[in-house]
Amino acid sequence: MKEDKIMRYFSGVEDASQRMLRRIHQEIGKQDVGVTGSQYMVLKKLYENGKMTVSEVADDLGVSLSAVTALVDRLCKANLANRQRDDKDRRLVWLEITPMGKEKVKICDDSRRKVLGRYFSRLDEDDLSRLIEINDKLLQFLKEEEQE
């Protein structure tokens, strides 16, 4: 019985997440930002963390190094991110977001907030509190497992 509920919940979360992401991408598309969802994810990481290596970005996003490298190539070409060799260790390459990249993140974040607000604002305070509580518990379980 519990397993059925878990699978029903997982299926619902997966479906809602995919639909929400599609709507977010549609909203971002209306803004003609000129970045893909994957590029936005890389830019967002750089925006939040400052300087990062390609490996750190790949690890944080849970994707391959080659996938991030290809994304970074396009971001650098579009002047949304910069690569810079480390002064002390020339093998190390740092990534930084440019001012234009920061603007793109802000536009995408605004679109994201708009879409999320459209749906989450329909929930009452109790529902939102329960969602936050459950999400916090799940995140705690995941973080504990990562530290093992």
N, C-alpha and C positions, 0 to 999 in steps of 0.2 A: 504494500500500500504506500509506504513512504517513498519507495523508489519510483512509483508511478507519479507521485506529486513532484518529486525532484525533476523527473524528465519533463513533466508538463510545465513546470516553472522554467526550466532551462530552455525549452522550445519557445515559450512565450517571450523570454528575455532576448533570445537570439532573433526572433522575428521582429520584436519591437526595435531592437538595436539596428538591424539592417534597414528597416523602414525609416527610422530616424536619421540614419546616416545618409540614405538616399535623399531625404528632404533637405538635409543640411547641404549636401553637394549641389542640389538643385538651386538652393538659395545662394550659395557661393557663386554658382554659374551665372546667376542673374546679375551679379556684381561685376562680372567680367574681370576677375582678379588676375587671371592668367597663371594660376598654379593648380596643380592636381591635388587631390586629397592626400596622396603620399608625400608630395612636396611640402604641403602644409604641415604634415606631421613632423617632418625633419626641421622645418623652420620653427615650429612651435617648441621643439626640444631646445634648439639653439637660443630662442628667445627667453625661455625659462631658465636655462642653465649657463648661458654665456658661452665661453669657449669650450669646445668639446672636440675630441678626436672622432674620426669616422667610425672607429671601433666602438667607442662609447655610445654613439648615436645608434649604431646597429644593435648593440646589446640592449639599450633602453627600449628600442622599438620591437625587439625580438625578431629581427630580420637578418638576412645574410649581409655580409660585408660588401659583396659585389652589387647587391640591390641598392644599398645606400650610396655606394660610390657612383653609380649611374645617376641617381637622383641628385647628388651633390654636384656632379658635372654640369647638369642642366641648371641648377640653382646658381652656380658660379657664373655660367655663361649669361644668365639673365640678370646678373649683378644683385642677386638676392642674398648671396652668401659669399664669403671669401675663404680661401685656403691660405694658411700661413705656416711656414716651417718653423719649428722650435729653434730658438737661438742656441740652446745648449745641446740638443739632440736632433740633428738634421733629419733623422729617420722619422721623427714625429711630426705629423701634420695636424695643425689645429684648424677648426672650422669656426667661423664667426658669422653671425647674421649682420647684414648691412642695414642702414637706415631704411632703404626701400623694402627690404625683407621684413623689417619690423612693421612697416605700414601694411604690407600684405597680411601679416598675422592679425593685426588689429581689425582689418576688414573681415577676414574669415571668422575671427572670434565674435564680432558683432552679428554676423549671419548665423553663427551657431547659437548664440544667446537668443536670437529672435525665434529660431525654430524651436529650441528647447522650451522657451517661455510659452510658446503657443500651446504646447501640450501639457507641460508640467503645471502650468497655472490653472489648469482645469481640475487638478487634484486638490482636495481639502488639506488643511494643516496636518491632520492626523495621518492621512495617507502619506504625505511627504515625510513626516517624522518616522513612520514605519519603514519607508523605503531607505531613508538615510541610516537608520539603525541596522537594518538587514545588510545593506551594502558595507557598512563599517565592520560588521562581524565577518562577512566574507573576505574583505580585504585583510583583516587581522589574521584569519586562517592562512591566507596565501602568503603573507609576510612571514609568519611563523615558519611555514614550510620552506620558504626561501632561505631562511637562516640556519636550517638544519644541515 
